[in-house]
């Protein structure tokens, strides 16, 4: 890893989605009371999904020749590209 890549990896590794918030979203979306292990698994998959979208948004930003923080436009375009590539949201 380059120093900047290592710093990004460390930040990624240290961050975790709050399990209680994940359980609340599961309850509101599915009407299912998720156990702690299920919430932890979904939080892990969600973290990977967000990482993929951010990575793709950075590639879009570089292709456009832009610098600075990612904009909502970069993220929307990355999400559209992800949907086109996979055919649906969250597909591996």
C-alpha positions, -999 to 999 in steps of 0.1 A, spaced: 0 0 0 10 35 -6 8 58 25 -25 73 14 -39 39 6 -28 26 39 -45 55 57 -77 49 38 -76 12 46 -71 19 83 -100 42 84 -121 17 66 -111 -11 89 -118 9 121 -153 20 110 -184 -1 118 -220 6 112 -239 8 145 -256 -26 150 -287 -10 167 -292 13 137 -289 -17 114 -314 -36 134 -338 -7 133 -335 -4 95 -341 -42 91 -372 -39 113 -386 -9 94 -378 -24 60 -387 -61 65 -409 -61 95 -385 -86 110 -368 -83 144 -332 -93 135 -309 -109 160 -276 -93 169 -256 -118 147 -279 -111 117 -275 -74 122 -237 -78 123 -237 -98 90 -259 -72 73 -237 -44 86 -206 -62 72 -222 -66 37 -234 -30 38 -199 -18 46 -185 -37 16 -213 -23 -6 -206 13 5 -169 7 -1 -176 -5 -37 -197 26 -44 -171 50 -30 -144 33 -50 -163 35 -82 -172 72 -74 -135 79 -70 -128 64 -104 -156 85 -120 -141 116 -103 -106 108 -118 -121 101 -152 -137 136 -152 -104 151 -141 -119 165 -109 -103 167 -75 -114 173 -40 -141 155 -20 -166 133 -37 -198 150 -46 -233 135 -46 -232 135 -84 -201 112 -82 -220 88 -59 -252 88 -79 -232 80 -111 -213 52 -93 -246 38 -81 -261 39 -116 -230 22 -130 -232 -4 -103 -268 -11 -111 -260 -15 -148 -230 -37 -141 -248 -61 -117 -284 -57 -129 -296 -50 -93 -286 -35 -60 -263 -54 -38 -255 -82 -63 -221 -97 -59 
